[in-house]
Amino acid sequence: MPEHFMTFHCTPCASCRDESWQRIVDGRLRWEWQHYCPVSKTQACDGGWGPAAEDVREEVVAREGTVRLEVGGPHGIPLKPLRELMALSLPELVHARTHGFEATPVEAALLRGTLG
């Protein structure tokens, strides 16, 4: 369940600052987003467990890139943990099995931990 805190919403300007990140906490994927505008003196934050909101994940990918993970087979990420940890639909899982999964570095670290 996402957690929310917002004080105001401003019209984005050149002074607005957004920061997004992912991390592993107690073996679970955690994401955070913060926004601050010194001009309008507004701030907002959001966060949650599991896969990041799409806009947050896009910011993380833009900054950190992705890691292509093999899915299934003897050396790939197991299908069940991938589907559960990343909340993939069956068609998304089939696509990942065929083409690999583009994970953020944090997602890749968590998923690789399922191999052990």
N, C-alpha and C positions, 0 to 999 in steps of 0.2 A: 504494500500500500504506500503510495507516494506521500511524502510529508511536504507541507506547503507553508511558506511564510512570505507575506507580501505587505509592504507598507504603502506603496503607490505604484502606479504605472505611468511612465513618462513616454513621450514621443521620442523614439531613438534619435540621438544626435551624435556628433563626432566625439563628444566627451564621454559617452556611455561606454562602460566596460563590462564585458561578459567573461566569465571564466567557467569552464566545464572540466570535469575530470571523473575518472573511474578509479576504483581501488578494490582490493580484496580485504574484507573484514570477516574474521572468523570463518574463513572458507566460503564466503558468499560474495557475490558481485554487488558493489555499492556504487552509485553515481550521485554526483552533486553538480549543481549549477548555481552561480551567483551573478547578480547584476547590480551595478552601482553607477549612478550618474551624479557627479559632483555639481553639475549645473542646476539640475532640478532637485537635488538632495533626495533622490529616491533610491531605494534598494529593494531587492527581491531575491529570494533563494528558493530552491526546490531540490529535492533529492528522493532517492528511493532505492529499493533492493531489486536486483535482477537486471534485465536488459535496460539500458538507458533510453530515455525518451529520444526519438529520432533526431531532433535538433541538437540535443546534447551529444549524441553519438557522432553526428556529422562534425561538430566542432573538435571532438577528440580525434577523429580520423584525419581531419585537416591538419592538426598539429602534430600527431604522432604516427600517422600512417596506419597500414594494416599488415597483418601477417596471414598468409594463405596457409590454412591447415588442411591436411588430408583428412577425409572423413571415412570411417569404416575401414575394414581390412585389418591386416596384422599390425600395421604401423600408424593407423589413423586414429582420430578421436572417435571413441565409441558413440554410436548413434543416440542411445538413450540419454546419456548425460548432456550431449549437445542439444538435443531437443528440449530437455527439461531446463537446463541452465540458461539457454538463450530464447526460450519460449517460441520455438519455431513451429510453424504449421507443417503438416505432412508434405505439401508441395515444396515448401522451403527446405525441408530436410532432404527430399529427393534431389533437389537442385544442389544442395551442399554435398551430397554423396557423390554426385556426378562431377561437379566442378570444383569442389573444395569450399571451405568456409573462410570468408574474409573477416578475421577477428582483429580487434584492437589489441595492442600489446598486453593490456591487463586481462582482457577476455582470453587471449591465447595462453597466458600463464595459468589462469584458472582451469581452462579446459585441458591443458597438458597435465595438470595435476590429477585428472581423472584417469590417466593412463596407468598410474602407479598401482 
